[in-house]
Amino acid sequence: MQVIGTAGHVDHGKSTLVRRLTGIDPDRFAEEKRRGLTIDLGFAWLLLPSGREAGVVDVPGHERFVRNMLAGAGGITVCLFVVDAAEGWMPQSAEHLAILDVLGVSSGVVALTKADAVDAETIALATEEVSEKLSGTSLQGAPVVPCSAVTGAGIADLVAALDAAVAAAPAPPDLGAPRLWVDRVFTIAGAGTVVTGTLMRGSLRAGDEVEIAPDGRRARIRAIQSHKKELPEVGPGNRVALNLAGLARQGAERGDAVVAPGTWRATKRVDAKLRVLPSAVTGSDVALTEKGAHLLYAGSAETPVRLKLLGTAKVRPGDEAYAQLHLATPLPLVARDRFVIRDAGRVLTLGGGEVLDPLPGEARRSDRARLELLAELEAGDDGARLAALVGAAAGLDAAEASFRSGAAEAGPGVVRLASWLVTSDRLAELKQTVLDTLEEHHRARPLERGMAREALRQEVPLGAEAFDALLDRTDGVVQEGALVRSASHRVAF
C-alpha cells in the first residue's frame, strides 16, 4: 500500500480536495474548522478505481506550521501537490516542493484547483508555470490536472492520475525491521494509548512486543487498525493505528518511533550527504556553515543538530557536501534515511540530505580516508556499502555492519568469521599472520610440539569465536587441543 500526502501553499484547497476525494474531513480540530485553516496533520483514505487503497495525509500549508507539514511528509510515498489555478505558484509551494525533493518523493500528481473560477487561458498559463517549477526536481514530469472540488469537474481525471502514480511508486519493502514514526498519540478510555503513523521496513502483529525509540520503553500491541478496520497483522506502507498496552499515559509522543526490540539503534551522530537548496528557493544567497542554530527533521521527529562539514568550511546554495551531524536527541536512523535541515533562527528550510552511515566514529574535516569512504557509501548498493564499511574498519561485527549498511547479508568480497566480517583481502592477511607466527615459533622452539592456542590468538586481532573460525579456514595448520602447529612441523631430536 502507498500513502498519498498533500502539499502546497496555504488556502489553495488541499483539505477541501481531500474531502471531495475521500468523503472524510481531514480537519480534526474546532479551531481548524472555525478559521478554515489546517493547523495539524489530517488523515483519510481513498479507494482507487484499480481497487488499490491508499492512505491520505493532509498537511498544513501555512509557513507557521511547516514543522507539522514535515512530520507528515516523512511518511508519504506519493504526493498530491495542490496549486490554486488563479493564484498560481506561491512561496509555500516552492518550500513544499523543495522539501519533497530533498526527501526524494518522486511519484505524484499536481491538482490545479479552483479551475471553475478561471478561464481556459489562465489554466493553460498556470499549467505551464507549474511544469516549469517542477523541472529539475524529483517531481519533474508529474501530470498537472485542472479540477474543481466544488463542481467536481476534473475529479475523475485526478483520481485516475493518482491511481497511476500509486501503481508506479515502488512497493515498500519488508526488511524485517519495522519502524513506525509516531505522528499522533491519544488515549481511549478503557483501551489505553493509541499511536498512529506510517509503518515502513517491516510488519507488525497483534500481540507483538515493541519498543518506543529512542528511550527504549517496552509495550505490547493490543490491537491494530488501518483505515478503521481491525487487523491481526499489517505490512509496510500502511497507515496504522496501534493500541499499546503497558505504556504510561505520557509513554509516547510525536517524533518517537515504534520498533521491534533489538532491531534498531538510536544514534546521536550520523555521516550524511548534505544538499543546500538554491537561493532561488530559499531567498537567501548565504552559504551554509557550521555556525548558527539548525534543526533536523526525519520521519516525524524534530531535533536540534550541530553540523560538522567534511572537506569544506561552507556549502554554497545549490551545492552539496559531506557532513557529520550531531543530534541533540538520539533517533533510530539507518542508511538511506532522508532528512530536512532548517535554520532555527530564520525559520527557513535550508536543504537536507541522506544518511550514509548511522553509526560513524568522530570525524575530522580533512580526513581524506573518511571522505573516500563516504563517496563509496553514496555510490554503492547495500552489498557494496557493507564491503566498504568492513574494509575501512579492518573488520566489523556482522550485526553492526548490516545495520550501518542496510544489507541483510554479506555479499561478494566479504567473509564471515563467526559473528565477525572481514574482506577477502583482510582474510588473506590474517591467514598469513597465523602462518608466519607459527613458523617463527617453530624456529625459536623447535622441540615444542606446537604453539599455545591462546598465545597465538594474542597475535591476531580477533575475538575467540572469530579466531577459531579463522583457524578452520587456514590451510597448512593443525589444531591439537590447546596447541596449534604448522602441518609441516615435526619435533626432531
VOGU-3710 file (C-alpha; in Angstrom, 3 decimals, decimal comma):
1> mqvigtaghv> 0,000/0,000/0,000  1,076/3,604/-0,592  0,442/6,804/1,374  -0,589/9,954/-0,512  0,422/13,228/1,096  -0,840/16,677/0,165  1,470/19,647/-0,335  1,070/23,240/-1,411  0,527/26,852/-0,350  -1,956/27,818/2,347
11> dhgkstlvrr> -5,591/28,212/1,233  -5,054/26,550/-2,145  -7,728/23,971/-1,326  -5,858/20,916/-0,044  -8,329/19,916/2,675  -11,362/20,690/0,517  -9,933/18,482/-2,207  -9,278/15,644/0,256  -12,895/15,850/1,436  -14,090/15,669/-2,172
21> ltgidpdrfa> -11,856/12,674/-2,964  -12,419/10,638/0,196  -15,618/11,856/1,846  -13,600/12,340/5,043  -12,946/15,730/6,659  -9,208/15,798/7,486  -9,516/18,873/9,724  -9,931/17,393/13,201  -9,917/20,470/15,434  -12,623/23,068/16,066
31> eekrrgltid> -10,047/25,834/15,567  -9,245/24,500/12,094  -12,921/24,461/11,142  -13,510/27,946/12,578  -10,566/29,505/10,750  -10,794/27,397/7,608  -7,089/26,705/8,054  -5,296/23,378/8,505  -3,047/23,581/11,556  -2,048/19,981/12,181
41> lgfawlllps> -1,962/16,769/10,197  -5,229/15,308/8,943  -5,831/11,713/7,888  -8,127/9,931/5,439  -8,029/7,121/2,892  -9,023/6,625/-0,704  -10,261/3,609/-2,687  -8,904/3,950/-6,229  -10,535/2,648/-9,449  -7,953/-0,149/-9,695
51> greagvvdvp> -9,105/-1,481/-6,332  -5,970/-0,225/-4,578  -6,474/1,549/-1,278  -4,212/4,442/-0,309  -3,812/6,346/2,922  -4,002/10,133/2,737  -2,117/12,592/4,952  -3,275/16,203/4,676  -0,617/18,710/5,748  -0,895/22,389/6,678
61> gherfvrnml> 0,205/24,906/4,067  0,846/27,947/6,262  4,505/28,822/6,806  3,999/28,867/10,601  3,105/25,176/10,526  5,902/23,841/8,323  7,165/21,720/11,227  3,765/19,960/11,252  3,967/19,550/7,482  7,385/17,912/7,892
71> agaggitvcl> 6,003/15,474/10,467  3,600/14,193/7,824  5,883/14,434/4,785  8,342/11,928/6,225  5,905/9,059/5,724  4,455/9,729/2,279  5,359/7,874/-0,910  3,064/9,676/-3,389  2,416/13,415/-3,468  -0,818/15,240/-4,283
81> fvvdaaegwm> 0,579/18,714/-4,943  -2,105/21,406/-4,882  -1,851/24,743/-6,705  -4,637/27,336/-6,971  -5,292/27,940/-10,689  -5,947/31,635/-10,080  -3,117/32,425/-7,632  -0,542/30,153/-9,254  2,841/29,360/-7,713  3,378/30,834/-4,217
91> pqsaehlail> 6,137/30,877/-1,550  4,935/27,778/0,331  4,513/25,992/-2,990  8,256/26,441/-3,503  9,157/25,390/0,054  6,941/22,304/-0,006  8,373/21,257/-3,372  11,908/21,719/-2,025  11,084/19,530/0,986  9,616/16,787/-1,213
101> dvlgvssgvv> 12,659/16,964/-3,489  15,050/16,620/-0,547  13,007/13,691/0,783  13,163/12,003/-2,618  9,397/11,773/-3,238  9,287/11,058/-6,982  5,702/9,867/-7,587  2,984/12,478/-7,654  0,224/14,443/-9,324  -0,427/18,193/-9,361
111> altkadavda> -4,039/19,241/-8,813  -4,724/22,663/-10,349  -7,612/23,529/-8,047  -10,447/26,070/-8,321  -10,348/25,640/-12,088  -14,053/26,538/-12,250  -13,209/30,127/-11,243  -10,823/30,901/-14,154  -10,850/30,741/-17,944  -9,052/28,270/-20,210
121> etialateev> -6,182/30,667/-20,926  -5,432/31,077/-17,210  -5,473/27,319/-16,741  -3,037/26,886/-19,646  -0,668/29,516/-18,209  -0,860/28,027/-14,707  -0,180/24,528/-16,079  2,886/25,782/-17,942  4,155/27,629/-14,855  3,768/24,573/-12,613
131> seklsgtslq> 5,548/22,315/-15,119  8,457/24,776/-15,231  8,684/24,844/-11,422  8,766/21,048/-11,256  11,578/20,834/-13,819  14,810/19,569/-12,306  13,114/18,239/-9,142  12,056/14,755/-8,061  8,521/15,537/-9,317  9,614/16,571/-12,801
141> gapvvpcsav> 7,096/15,367/-15,371  4,281/14,843/-12,863  0,877/15,276/-14,562  -0,977/18,562/-13,964  -4,749/18,065/-13,704  -7,148/21,065/-13,618  -10,083/20,325/-11,321  -12,703/21,783/-9,019  -13,630/20,338/-5,636  -16,831/22,438/-5,759
151> tgagiadlva> -18,272/21,380/-9,111  -16,482/18,034/-9,423  -15,015/18,949/-12,806  -11,752/17,079/-13,462  -12,023/14,976/-10,277  -12,324/11,718/-12,221  -9,189/12,615/-14,200  -7,379/13,467/-10,966  -8,323/10,130/-9,369  -7,129/8,264/-12,476
161> aldaavaaap> -3,804/10,134/-12,372  -3,414/9,326/-8,652  -4,154/5,672/-9,377  -1,374/5,623/-11,966  1,059/7,383/-9,607  0,303/4,909/-6,820  0,847/1,999/-9,232  4,176/3,455/-10,376  5,552/4,084/-6,869  7,984/1,394/-5,635
171> appdlgaprl> 6,382/-1,100/-3,255  7,599/-0,522/0,319  9,984/-3,396/1,131  9,604/-5,702/4,125  13,113/-5,816/5,583  12,140/-7,479/8,848  12,848/-4,343/10,880  9,543/-2,466/11,342  9,632/1,219/12,225  6,588/3,437/12,672
181> wvdrvftiag> 7,313/7,128/13,192  4,612/8,365/15,572  2,693/11,370/14,240  -0,290/11,270/16,601  -0,910/9,997/20,156  -4,174/9,817/22,066  -5,841/7,746/24,777  -9,131/5,854/24,719  -10,954/5,185/27,968  -10,676/1,508/28,807
191> agtvvtgtlm> -8,215/0,830/25,956  -5,169/2,932/26,770  -2,633/4,575/24,487  -3,093/4,695/20,718  -0,318/5,834/18,364  -0,626/6,383/14,631  1,885/6,630/11,819  3,046/5,103/8,556  4,603/1,675/9,012  7,743/1,014/6,957
201> rgslragdev> 10,547/-1,557/6,646  8,656/-4,432/8,291  5,415/-5,946/9,564  3,703/-5,883/12,966  1,250/-8,335/14,540  -1,234/-8,071/17,374  0,442/-9,431/20,497  3,951/-8,391/19,403  6,215/-6,744/21,935  7,520/-3,405/20,672
211> eiapdgrrar> 9,900/-0,720/21,817  9,385/3,043/21,856  12,593/4,580/20,495  14,725/6,341/21,446  14,021/5,770/25,165  13,550/2,019/24,914  10,209/1,802/26,749  8,526/-1,558/26,095  4,879/-2,142/25,234  2,658/-4,811/23,704
221> iraiqshkke> 0,401/-4,366/20,701  -3,128/-4,969/21,952  -4,840/-4,224/18,629  -4,051/-2,921/15,130  -6,281/-0,776/12,937  -5,773/0,530/9,410  -8,440/2,711/7,805  -10,872/1,904/10,656  -10,516/-1,870/10,088  -9,067/-4,101/12,800
231> lpevgpgnrv> -6,304/-6,372/11,503  -4,344/-9,295/13,009  -1,184/-8,022/11,301  -0,125/-5,231/8,966  2,692/-4,800/6,457  4,873/-1,878/5,372  3,408/1,089/3,505  0,200/1,266/5,550  -1,254/3,996/7,699  -1,591/2,256/11,063
241> alnlaglarq> -3,105/2,844/14,486  -1,614/0,738/17,283  -3,347/0,262/20,624  -0,438/-0,271/23,005  -0,665/-1,939/26,395  1,847/-1,336/29,141  2,586/2,340/28,437  2,036/5,151/30,893  -0,304/7,950/29,823  2,629/10,003/28,500
251> gaergdavva> 4,517/6,960/27,266  4,831/8,135/23,649  4,803/11,380/21,701  5,154/12,674/18,160  8,694/12,090/16,965  9,078/8,764/18,771  9,244/5,570/16,729  7,644/2,187/17,394  10,186/-0,513/16,504  10,784/-4,223/17,029
261> pgtwratkrv> 13,025/-4,769/20,080  16,669/-5,357/19,282  16,460/-4,343/15,618  17,223/-0,614/15,876  19,864/1,563/17,492  19,140/5,176/18,297  22,084/7,322/17,251  23,224/10,862/18,052  25,775/11,039/15,241  25,431/10,281/11,525
271> daklrvlpsa> 27,517/10,842/8,421  25,458/12,169/5,530  25,401/13,774/2,100  24,054/17,300/2,603  22,409/19,369/-0,138  21,737/23,096/0,223  18,753/24,459/-1,673  19,358/27,061/-4,395  19,000/30,705/-3,407  16,049/30,941/-5,799
281> vtgsdvalte> 14,158/28,638/-3,421  15,332/29,923/-0,050  15,517/33,598/-0,975  18,957/33,729/0,652  22,369/33,672/-1,031  24,182/32,972/2,255  26,367/29,865/2,362  25,667/27,154/4,931  28,376/26,932/7,607  28,771/25,204/10,936
291> kgahllyags> 27,702/28,369/12,749  24,113/29,123/13,676  21,247/27,067/15,092  19,848/24,281/12,943  17,035/21,764/13,236  16,909/18,303/11,679  13,646/16,625/10,650  13,495/12,883/9,984  10,297/10,864/9,956  8,037/12,738/12,363
301> aetpvrlkll> 10,937/13,747/14,618  12,498/17,155/15,137  15,790/17,732/16,954  18,459/20,456/17,174  21,536/19,433/15,214  25,160/20,575/15,092  26,825/20,414/11,684  30,431/19,399/11,037  31,194/19,891/7,349  33,738/17,479/5,874
311> gtakvrpgde> 36,200/18,563/3,207  34,930/22,149/3,179  34,158/25,023/5,532  30,942/26,146/3,817  28,384/24,985/1,266  27,014/27,491/-1,249  23,318/27,468/-2,225  22,716/24,754/-4,798  25,860/22,799/-3,798  26,427/19,523/-1,929
321> ayaqlhlatp> 28,922/18,326/0,670  29,558/15,509/3,099  28,862/16,297/6,735  28,735/14,728/10,159  25,550/15,602/12,026  25,470/15,619/15,835  21,874/15,253/17,050  20,690/16,643/20,384  18,149/13,795/20,626  19,081/10,270/19,529
331> lplvardrfv> 16,963/8,946/16,650  16,547/5,441/15,161  18,085/6,226/11,773  19,504/3,870/9,176  21,454/4,183/5,923  19,463/5,877/3,112  17,083/7,637/5,503  16,212/11,117/4,247  16,131/14,263/6,372  15,484/18,014/6,140
341> irdagrvltl> 17,608/20,785/7,674  16,069/24,118/8,685  17,578/27,311/10,091  16,079/27,680/13,568  16,727/31,423/13,746  15,431/32,455/10,325  12,734/29,717/10,296  13,895/28,747/6,827  14,305/25,406/5,069  17,967/25,256/4,033
351> gggevldplp> 18,151/21,803/2,498  18,582/18,237/3,623  20,088/15,012/2,507  20,606/11,314/3,001  22,146/9,307/5,829  25,213/7,387/4,633  26,461/5,936/7,926  24,225/5,941/11,029  26,981/4,854/13,461  30,216/6,604/12,428
361> gearrsdrar> 33,230/7,412/14,531  34,186/11,005/15,262  35,235/12,728/12,032  37,854/15,353/11,210  37,172/17,849/8,437  40,313/16,943/6,477  40,029/13,160/6,915  40,625/12,048/3,313  40,008/8,380/4,105  36,602/9,247/5,571
371> lellaeleag> 35,667/11,305/2,507  36,640/8,426/0,219  34,578/6,021/2,326  31,535/8,333/2,180  31,846/8,525/-1,598  31,756/4,706/-1,720  28,763/4,601/0,623  26,909/7,140/-1,521  27,537/5,373/-4,824  27,221/1,711/-3,809
381> ddgarlaalv> 24,288/-0,642/-3,330  23,703/-2,344/0,036  26,341/-5,020/-0,553  28,966/-2,553/-1,751  28,335/-0,298/1,251  28,761/-3,225/3,630  32,036/-4,192/1,965  33,288/-0,595/2,139  32,481/-0,301/5,859  34,070/-3,670/6,662
391> gaaagldaae> 37,170/-2,775/4,682  37,552/0,664/6,263  37,333/-0,772/9,774  39,503/-3,851/9,036  36,554/-5,936/10,204  33,138/-5,358/11,783  30,579/-7,207/13,851  28,047/-8,643/11,397  25,015/-7,077/13,110  26,640/-3,647/13,205
401> asfrsgaaea> 27,777/-3,885/9,578  24,274/-4,892/8,482  22,676/-2,029/10,387  25,133/0,558/9,124  24,912/-0,551/5,501  21,319/-1,738/5,224  22,488/-5,072/3,775  20,802/-8,189/5,148  23,727/-10,470/4,260  27,406/-10,245/3,422
411> gpgvvrlasw> 27,948/-10,020/-0,317  30,890/-10,759/-2,640  34,281/-9,834/-1,257  33,195/-10,189/2,392  33,769/-13,286/4,534  32,096/-14,214/7,802  34,230/-15,460/10,693  31,584/-16,451/13,265  29,861/-13,122/14,009  32,752/-11,080/12,567
421> lvtsdrlael> 33,035/-9,862/8,975  36,277/-9,207/7,085  37,092/-8,574/3,455  38,690/-11,315/1,377  41,960/-9,354/1,333  41,893/-8,967/5,106  41,198/-12,680/5,500  44,313/-13,453/3,452  46,357/-11,127/5,692  45,055/-12,805/8,856
431> kqtvldtlee> 45,816/-16,264/7,497  49,341/-15,177/6,646  49,768/-13,735/10,143  48,835/-17,126/11,630  51,274/-18,996/9,367  54,122/-16,539/9,915  53,612/-16,535/13,695  53,672/-20,346/13,806  56,804/-20,567/11,652  58,584/-18,053/13,865
441> hhrarplerg> 57,549/-20,016/16,969  58,778/-23,305/15,486  62,156/-21,789/14,583  62,599/-20,397/18,081  61,329/-23,540/19,868  61,868/-26,497/17,552  61,461/-29,067/20,345  57,941/-27,886/21,259  55,115/-29,783/19,609  53,191/-26,578/18,862
451> marealrqev> 52,240/-23,077/19,977  49,713/-22,480/22,727  46,386/-21,620/21,101  45,801/-18,621/23,356  49,314/-17,275/22,746  48,703/-17,459/19,003  45,370/-15,649/19,370  47,136/-12,754/21,092  48,973/-12,135/17,808  45,751/-11,991/15,768
461> plgaeafdal> 43,271/-9,104/16,350  40,141/-11,269/16,601  37,759/-12,460/19,283  37,815/-16,092/20,368  34,985/-17,320/18,097  36,273/-15,438/15,044  39,798/-16,742/15,736  38,545/-20,329/15,843  36,743/-19,764/12,526  39,949/-18,313/11,058
471> ldrtdgvvqe> 41,968/-21,400/12,028  39,336/-23,629/10,433  39,772/-21,675/7,185  43,594/-21,648/7,204  45,262/-24,370/5,162  48,527/-25,818/6,499  47,521/-25,505/10,155  46,901/-28,410/12,547  44,858/-27,907/15,720  45,637/-30,281/18,591
481> galvrsashr> 43,550/-29,288/21,581  45,241/-26,343/23,300  48,106/-26,367/20,777  48,352/-25,223/17,156  51,184/-26,077/14,745  52,112/-25,866/11,096  51,283/-29,046/9,238  54,925/-29,348/8,186  56,339/-29,036/11,711  57,921/-32,152/13,274
491> vaf> 59,884/-32,451/16,520  63,362/-33,860/15,685  65,945/-34,766/18,372
//
